[in-house]
Amino acid sequence: MTLIGQISQQSGVEGRMLIAPLFSSSAETAKVQRKEPAVARVLELFDDIDIAVLSVGAWDSRVTQLEQLLPQSDIEVLDQRGAAADSSGVFFDADGNYLNLPPERSPYFHNRRANLEGP
């Protein structure tokens, strides 16, 4: 049983897992993946979520899967802006401030994210 399954069972709440790649090879592929029935059902619940469990990856120590997906130019921008961590491909500095990267700098951050939409 998954960790989310165990928490759901012990707390008496209904848990859902969003199983989708973080990034897709193109914006079009990401749109198609968000329309997949299993993904779409979970995304439709976002407005009613009481608790979300997300993972946070360390950027500054390079304990992340994202580095292999990103072009070197984006890695340099993140380093220059003081990226310290990411959650679902959204980056934060050491004080927890959101790093708003311009869309033209990295299409990965803005139109290839398959598991959610947003900044």
C-alpha positions in Angstrom: 0.0 0.0 0.0 1.3 3.5 -0.8 2.0 6.1 1.8 -1.0 8.1 0.7 -3.1 5.0 0.9 -2.0 4.3 4.4 -2.7 7.9 5.5 -6.1 7.8 3.8 -7.0 4.6 5.5 -5.9 5.6 9.0 -7.5 9.0 8.8 -10.7 8.0 7.2 -10.4 10.4 4.2 -10.4 9.7 0.5 -7.0 10.0 -1.1 -6.2 10.4 -4.8 -2.8 10.2 -6.5 -1.9 12.2 -9.6 0.2 9.8 -11.7 1.6 11.9 -14.5 5.0 13.0 -15.7 6.1 16.3 -14.4 7.2 17.5 -17.8 6.3 16.4 -21.3 8.2 16.7 -24.5 5.9 19.4 -25.9 3.1 21.7 -24.9 0.7 19.6 -27.0 1.7 16.4 -25.3 1.2 18.0 -21.9 -2.4 19.1 -22.9 -3.2 15.6 -24.1 -1.9 14.1 -20.9 -4.0 16.4 -18.8 -7.0 15.1 -20.7 -6.3 11.5 -20.0 -9.2 10.2 -17.9 -7.2 9.2 -14.8 -5.3 12.5 -14.8 -8.4 14.6 -15.6 -10.4 13.1 -12.8 -7.8 14.2 -10.2 -7.3 17.6 -11.8 -11.1 18.2 -11.6 -10.8 17.8 -7.8 -8.3 20.6 -7.3 -10.9 23.2 -6.3 -12.2 20.9 -3.5 -8.9 19.7 -2.0 -8.5 20.1 1.7 -5.0 18.7 2.0 -2.4 18.2 -0.7 0.8 16.2 -0.2 3.6 17.3 -2.5 7.2 16.5 -2.6 9.9 19.1 -2.4 13.2 18.6 -4.1 16.4 20.3 -3.1 17.9 22.4 -6.0 21.0 23.8 -4.4 22.4 20.3 -3.6 21.3 19.0 -6.9 19.2 16.2 -5.4 16.6 16.6 -8.1 15.4 14.8 -11.2 14.8 18.0 -13.0 18.4 18.9 -13.8 18.6 16.2 -16.5 15.5 17.6 -18.1 16.5 21.2 -18.3 18.7 23.0 -20.8 21.9 24.4 -19.3 20.7 28.0 -19.9 17.7 27.4 -17.5 19.9 25.8 -14.9 22.1 28.9 -15.0 19.1 31.2 -14.6 17.9 29.2 -11.6 21.3 29.3 -10.0 21.6 33.1 -10.6 18.2 33.6 -9.1 19.1 31.6 -6.0 16.9 28.6 -6.5 17.0 26.4 -3.4 14.1 23.9 -4.0 11.3 23.0 -6.3 7.9 21.4 -5.9 6.3 20.1 -9.1 8.6 22.1 -11.2 7.9 25.4 -9.4 11.1 26.9 -7.9 11.6 28.7 -4.7 14.6 30.5 -3.1 15.9 29.8 0.4 13.3 32.1 2.0 10.4 30.3 0.3 9.8 33.0 -2.3 8.5 31.9 -5.6 10.9 32.4 -8.5 8.9 33.8 -11.3 10.8 32.8 -14.4 9.8 34.5 -17.7 8.0 32.1 -20.1 10.5 32.9 -22.9 13.4 31.6 -20.7 12.1 28.1 -20.3 9.2 26.5 -22.1 9.5 23.6 -19.6 8.3 25.7 -16.8 5.3 27.2 -18.5 3.9 24.9 -21.2 5.4 21.5 -20.8 4.3 20.8 -17.3 1.9 17.9 -17.5 0.8 17.5 -13.9 -0.6 20.9 -13.3 -1.2 24.3 -14.9 -0.1 27.6 -13.5 2.9 30.0 -13.2 
